[in-house]
Amino acid sequence: MCGIVGYIGSEKACPILIDGLLKLEYRGYDSAGLSTIENNKIICLKDKGRVKGLQNMKEINTLNSSIGIAHTRWATHGKPCSVNAHPHLDCHKTFSVVHNGIIENYNELKAFLTNAGYTFVSETDTEVIPNLIHYYYTNGDEGDKDRFAKAVRRATLDLKGSYAIAVISSIEPDKIIVARKDSPLIIGTKDNEKFIASDIPAILEHTNNVYILNDGDLAKITNNNVTFYDEKFNTINKKAEIITWDAKSADKNGYDDFMLKEIYEQPTAIRETIGTRLDQNGKCNFDDINISKEYLLGISRIYIVACGTAMHAGLAVKPIFERLVSIPVEVDIASEFRYRNPLIDKSTLIICISQSGETADTIAALKASKAHGCKTIAISNVIGSSITREADFTIYTHAGPEIAVASTKAYTSQITVLTLLAIHFSEVLELEQGEMLQNLKDEILELPSKVSITLENTEQIKNFAKKIYKEKDVFFIGRGTDYTACMEASLKLKEISYIHSDAYQSGELKHGPIALIEDNVTVVGIITDRRLLYKSISNLQEVITRGAKTLIVTNQDISEKTFPNIIRIPKVHPLLSPVLSIIPLQLLAYYVSKEKDLDVDKPRNLAKSVTVE
Ligand code: M6R
């Protein structure tokens, strides 16, 4: 939530900052702004709305400085407007700050600073930060070469909550100071240029050599140097990491929208995620995850904890773990799990799934689990993300950057890698499921090509999108794993088309929801489980009898004579079916959103990573 970009080097800062903001707009798009220093004076430009508005301000072209910080906002404190947009300045206009996160004690700090003579113009929590820095700078030692960095350090010690900040000052215009706690921040280096960002895609076209800040780290950045400090302002050493993502992977690459591109990237994302975890000889490789047979034998329960689509991936793999590993699995929403005192201890294995690795609730759930003595595994798509720094073990999906707010390729990659992990656990436990495991491995290796085949069928989906885009409600029904895919399909549709949708277990309809079915209501059914075929067909007939129009996604033998709109997907192992059945429904959500002429990649009120509670 909110994106930060910063630059110091030899080039004009503004174009680099704007370009970085455009790449980060998926993090928040209520307002945007930047600060730079011209002739020892801070110039701050900001505008409500998209980055384009900022980019089109004519003053931008008059700015030549090679230092600057910028921000794209997802409003928390204070409505989206120019005054509340970042950067914020202290009332003496000597420090400018961009901030991601929430300062929980800002009212207290505001009262303290007001008492000390400081004034405020915005409704934000952030505005206390530059004023606090000014306060500590004024009280610092004159002549101290680190007076600015120390003032930032001192100010951060007063902040309660979460923050990633970048600060510039007209008094020391040759440096940017950054600090983080519970909100991501990276520094990219290339010769005598340094780039700051909250997310990798913002700087990928400039460098793939990055330092990832840990909680409590502060850095002083000049064009030639980066010095890192701990909370006590002792210098610390850090090692740069090389990001293997290709710069092009953060571009639309000819597609109209990132979401469509990411839907079509799924065969590659799944193939890359399988990568070396499963070789052509069928050997599963999780040597980096030190989980022994003795440990697994002592496990009484596995909790999979995540939010949104990642939680749906957890629901999809619950039956796989239970079938292959014979350990009960609970799937929980991270924001609930962290506050409901779950019965967990060292006999509970916690698997947290987070594409971004920055979701505040999921990270908090993982930390709480560790405090109870549980072993933790993070599944993430972003190298070095916060969750990977907290977990005992990390398993990466290799889906490449996911930019669209609506998650697609992360979901199918997460199911793939978690299925491989379940197979690995079964092998570690020597459960003698050879044939079933081999069967699943073969099916996993075939997933990329089956997903490609599924992606070929778009005409029918586009036509159905045209039929339903004006609807107020859409229902998704299925049984077993088909129901879990329905939940994900329903989330996809509602978040990018703003059509109300719900998912129900087909068998549950008669217990209440069927009351909502009347003439012309749309019901989408997924049917991939042969054992439940006739029961699922009956449930769909019940809604047709009541006037519903239906769309069915299936790989079973169902005739067009019974149901008019059938989307056929390849046959697949029933446990893996969500990887295929979700594809047409991701496309359906996409085309409905396009029919409504909405911004598919940046749906209202949402942001890509939810770094606040
Ligand atoms: O980055 P994460 O996987 O932790 O994100 C979790 C959810 O916020 C995310 O999946 C969200 O539900 C998406 N907008 C769904 O498309």
Boltz pocket constraint, residues with backbone or C-beta under 6 A from the ligand:
constraints:
  - pocket:
      binder: B
      contacts: [[A, 307], [A, 308], [A, 309], [A, 310], [A, 353], [A, 354], [A, 355], [A, 356], [A, 357], [A, 358], [A, 359], [A, 362], [A, 405], [A, 406], [A, 407], [A, 408], [A, 491], [A, 492], [A, 495], [A, 606], [A, 607], [A, 608], [A, 609], [A, 610]]
      max_distance: 6.0
